[in-house]
Amino acid sequence: MKIESIEALAKRLDEVIDAVSKDQRYVESHETLTDIREELDIYDIDENKEHLSMGLHNADGAYPMHPDVARLLIDIYEDGIENESADAMCDLGSLYYTGRAGEQNYEKAAYYYDMADKAGNRQATENLGYIYYYGRIGQKDYEKAFKYFVKGALDGHLRSLYKVGDFYKNGYYVEKDPKEAFRIYNHCGEMLTEESGPLVGADVYMRLGDCFYEGFGVEKDLLVAQRLMSSAEGMFYQRLIEGDFYQKRNLEHVLDVLAKIRKEISTEVLPDLSWAGYNE
């Protein structure tokens, strides 16, 4: 349903606020909706829609999106797509990719990501890499995935860059090259900032931790591996708390490797201090 005026948006917001207020899980969504409703006349219709999409897209991420919020967002994104907004194309694709809005549909996600990529949205470019890397719409296609990730990496996307490292680590599409994989992961670590750290730091530290634990592309160092994996562990917990359910498997991997590292440190790194006679 198109939302073409401030009056129409106000009516829609009142309806959604009333529905959301009945479910105590959606505190962030309710706050965003009420804040924007109170300041609705300050901005034009497009600015209000942009504020709503930015505030609601990841709100209350531990839960599926409230149905009324989902319908509102989809309408906002569809309006944006009519106005050739690449961000709206990408964001609508992500709703279908995750299924948070009620329907998980990788075909639709790929359709909107492709539209956004052609319009110059590099987040959509990266997302298409994941579509083909994991075979979301058919067979895995590492050639296509690699090209999309390279395209995203050249635009400064750290996720795209460490995924390029994964290709060299695993020998997907390109020749396996441990040193190149480590070089890429290490470069990602050097590029982490206060802003990007919470978003991709866990992924980077996990990959670097694996390299130092396995001696993959770098000399094996259990203590460095332990520090990196411990950092990744804390960050993955935070991502899961915020609703990023895709990180559950990564956290399980980190915990498994940490257990192995600790065992090896206790048997291979720590000295035998029994001579000191300290038994307490």
PEBELBEL-V929867 format. One record per residue. N is the residue number from 1. RES is the residue in one small letter. OMEGA is omega as a letter, one per 20 degrees, with the letter a starting at -180 (* if undefined). NEAR is the number of other C-alpha atoms within 12 Angstrom. Layout:
n=N res=RES omega=OMEGA near=NEAR
n=N res=RES omega=OMEGA near=NEAR
//
This chain:
n=1 res=m omega=a near=15
n=2 res=k omega=r near=23
n=3 res=i omega=a near=27
n=4 res=e omega=a near=23
n=5 res=s omega=r near=20
n=6 res=i omega=a near=24
n=7 res=e omega=r near=17
n=8 res=a omega=r near=20
n=9 res=l omega=r near=33
n=10 res=a omega=r near=26
n=11 res=k omega=a near=18
n=12 res=r omega=a near=29
n=13 res=l omega=r near=36
n=14 res=d omega=a near=25
n=15 res=e omega=a near=22
n=16 res=v omega=r near=30
n=17 res=i omega=r near=32
n=18 res=d omega=a near=20
n=19 res=a omega=a near=21
n=20 res=v omega=a near=29
n=21 res=s omega=a near=24
n=22 res=k omega=a near=15
n=23 res=d omega=a near=20
n=24 res=q omega=a near=15
n=25 res=r omega=a near=19
n=26 res=y omega=a near=30
n=27 res=v omega=a near=24
n=28 res=e omega=r near=29
n=29 res=s omega=a near=40
n=30 res=h omega=r near=33
n=31 res=e omega=r near=24
n=32 res=t omega=a near=32
n=33 res=l omega=a near=40
n=34 res=t omega=r near=27
n=35 res=d omega=a near=22
n=36 res=i omega=r near=32
n=37 res=r omega=a near=30
n=38 res=e omega=a near=17
n=39 res=e omega=a near=20
n=40 res=l omega=a near=28
n=41 res=d omega=a near=18
n=42 res=i omega=a near=15
n=43 res=y omega=r near=19
n=44 res=d omega=a near=18
n=45 res=i omega=a near=27
n=46 res=d omega=r near=25
n=47 res=e omega=r near=21
n=48 res=n omega=r near=34
n=49 res=k omega=r near=39
n=50 res=e omega=r near=24
n=51 res=h omega=r near=25
n=52 res=l omega=a near=38
n=53 res=s omega=r near=35
n=54 res=m omega=a near=22
n=55 res=g omega=a near=25
n=56 res=l omega=a near=39
n=57 res=h omega=a near=38
n=58 res=n omega=a near=31
n=59 res=a omega=r near=31
n=60 res=d omega=a near=29
n=61 res=g omega=r near=29
n=62 res=a omega=a near=22
n=63 res=y omega=r near=27
n=64 res=p omega=a near=28
n=65 res=m omega=r near=35
n=66 res=h omega=a near=36
n=67 res=p omega=a near=23
n=68 res=d omega=r near=30
n=69 res=v omega=r near=40
n=70 res=a omega=a near=31
n=71 res=r omega=r near=29
n=72 res=l omega=a near=38
n=73 res=l omega=a near=45
n=74 res=i omega=r near=36
n=75 res=d omega=r near=28
n=76 res=i omega=a near=38
n=77 res=y omega=r near=37
n=78 res=e omega=r near=29
n=79 res=d omega=r near=28
n=80 res=g omega=r near=29
n=81 res=i omega=r near=25
n=82 res=e omega=r near=17
n=83 res=n omega=r near=17
n=84 res=e omega=r near=20
n=85 res=s omega=r near=26
n=86 res=a omega=r near=30
n=87 res=d omega=r near=35
n=88 res=a omega=r near=38
n=89 res=m omega=a near=41
n=90 res=c omega=a near=41
n=91 res=d omega=r near=44
n=92 res=l omega=r near=44
n=93 res=g omega=a near=43
n=94 res=s omega=r near=39
n=95 res=l omega=r near=37
n=96 res=y omega=a near=29
n=97 res=y omega=a near=31
n=98 res=t omega=a near=31
n=99 res=g omega=a near=24
n=100 res=r omega=a near=34
n=101 res=a omega=r near=32
n=102 res=g omega=r near=20
n=103 res=e omega=r near=23
n=104 res=q omega=a near=20
n=105 res=n omega=a near=23
n=106 res=y omega=r near=29
n=107 res=e omega=r near=23
n=108 res=k omega=r near=27
n=109 res=a omega=a near=34
n=110 res=a omega=r near=36
n=111 res=y omega=a near=27
n=112 res=y omega=r near=38
n=113 res=y omega=r near=40
n=114 res=d omega=r near=33
n=115 res=m omega=a near=30
n=116 res=a omega=r near=32
n=117 res=d omega=r near=31
n=118 res=k omega=r near=22
n=119 res=a omega=r near=22
n=120 res=g omega=a near=22
n=121 res=n omega=a near=30
n=122 res=r omega=r near=33
n=123 res=q omega=r near=38
n=124 res=a omega=r near=39
n=125 res=t omega=r near=44
n=126 res=e omega=a near=41
n=127 res=n omega=r near=43
n=128 res=l omega=r near=47
n=129 res=g omega=r near=39
n=130 res=y omega=r near=35
n=131 res=i omega=a near=37
n=132 res=y omega=r near=30
n=133 res=y omega=a near=30
n=134 res=y omega=r near=20
n=135 res=g omega=a near=20
n=136 res=r omega=a near=25
n=137 res=i omega=r near=21
n=138 res=g omega=r near=13
n=139 res=q omega=r near=14
n=140 res=k omega=r near=20
n=141 res=d omega=a near=22
n=142 res=y omega=r near=29
n=143 res=e omega=r near=23
n=144 res=k omega=a near=26
n=145 res=a omega=a near=33
n=146 res=f omega=a near=36
n=147 res=k omega=r near=29
n=148 res=y omega=r near=37
n=149 res=f omega=r near=37
n=150 res=v omega=r near=31
n=151 res=k omega=r near=30
n=152 res=g omega=a near=31
n=153 res=a omega=r near=27
n=154 res=l omega=r near=20
n=155 res=d omega=r near=20
n=156 res=g omega=a near=22
n=157 res=h omega=a near=29
n=158 res=l omega=r near=38
n=159 res=r omega=r near=40
n=160 res=s omega=a near=38
n=161 res=l omega=a near=39
n=162 res=y omega=r near=41
n=163 res=k omega=r near=39
n=164 res=v omega=r near=44
n=165 res=g omega=r near=40
n=166 res=d omega=r near=39
n=167 res=f omega=r near=32
n=168 res=y omega=r near=28
n=169 res=k omega=a near=30
n=170 res=n omega=a near=20
n=171 res=g omega=r near=19
n=172 res=y omega=r near=24
n=173 res=y omega=r near=22
n=174 res=v omega=r near=21
n=175 res=e omega=r near=16
n=176 res=k omega=a near=20
n=177 res=d omega=a near=23
n=178 res=p omega=a near=29
n=179 res=k omega=r near=23
n=180 res=e omega=r near=27
n=181 res=a omega=r near=34
n=182 res=f omega=r near=38
n=183 res=r omega=a near=27
n=184 res=i omega=r near=33
n=185 res=y omega=a near=42
n=186 res=n omega=r near=31
n=187 res=h omega=r near=23
n=188 res=c omega=r near=34
n=189 res=g omega=r near=30
n=190 res=e omega=a near=18
n=191 res=m omega=a near=22
n=192 res=l omega=r near=26
n=193 res=t omega=r near=14
n=194 res=e omega=a near=12
n=195 res=e omega=a near=11
n=196 res=s omega=a near=21
n=197 res=g omega=a near=26
n=198 res=p omega=a near=25
n=199 res=l omega=a near=25
n=200 res=v omega=a near=34
n=201 res=g omega=a near=37
n=202 res=a omega=a near=39
n=203 res=d omega=a near=43
n=204 res=v omega=a near=44
n=205 res=y omega=r near=41
n=206 res=m omega=a near=44
n=207 res=r omega=r near=42
n=208 res=l omega=r near=47
n=209 res=g omega=r near=42
n=210 res=d omega=a near=44
n=211 res=c omega=a near=36
n=212 res=f omega=r near=31
n=213 res=y omega=a near=33
n=214 res=e omega=a near=25
n=215 res=g omega=a near=20
n=216 res=f omega=r near=27
n=217 res=g omega=a near=28
n=218 res=v omega=r near=25
n=219 res=e omega=a near=20
n=220 res=k omega=r near=20
n=221 res=d omega=a near=25
n=222 res=l omega=a near=34
n=223 res=l omega=r near=25
n=224 res=v omega=r near=27
n=225 res=a omega=a near=35
n=226 res=q omega=r near=34
n=227 res=r omega=a near=26
n=228 res=l omega=a near=34
n=229 res=m omega=r near=40
n=230 res=s omega=r near=32
n=231 res=s omega=r near=30
n=232 res=a omega=a near=38
n=233 res=e omega=a near=34
n=234 res=g omega=a near=26
n=235 res=m omega=r near=31
n=236 res=f omega=r near=36
n=237 res=y omega=a near=26
n=238 res=q omega=r near=25
n=239 res=r omega=r near=28
n=240 res=l omega=r near=26
n=241 res=i omega=a near=18
n=242 res=e omega=r near=22
n=243 res=g omega=a near=22
n=244 res=d omega=a near=28
n=245 res=f omega=r near=22
n=246 res=y omega=a near=19
n=247 res=q omega=a near=27
n=248 res=k omega=a near=20
n=249 res=r omega=r near=18
n=250 res=n omega=r near=29
n=251 res=l omega=r near=30
n=252 res=e omega=r near=20
n=253 res=h omega=a near=24
n=254 res=v omega=a near=37
n=255 res=l omega=r near=27
n=256 res=d omega=r near=20
n=257 res=v omega=r near=31
n=258 res=l omega=r near=30
n=259 res=a omega=r near=20
n=260 res=k omega=r near=22
n=261 res=i omega=a near=31
n=262 res=r omega=r near=24
n=263 res=k omega=a near=17
n=264 res=e omega=r near=21
n=265 res=i omega=a near=21
n=266 res=s omega=a near=16
n=267 res=t omega=a near=13
n=268 res=e omega=a near=15
n=269 res=v omega=a near=14
n=270 res=l omega=a near=14
n=271 res=p omega=r near=11
n=272 res=d omega=a near=13
n=273 res=l omega=a near=10
n=274 res=s omega=a near=10
n=275 res=w omega=a near=8
n=276 res=a omega=r near=9
n=277 res=g omega=a near=8
n=278 res=y omega=a near=8
n=279 res=n omega=a near=7
n=280 res=e omega=* near=5
//
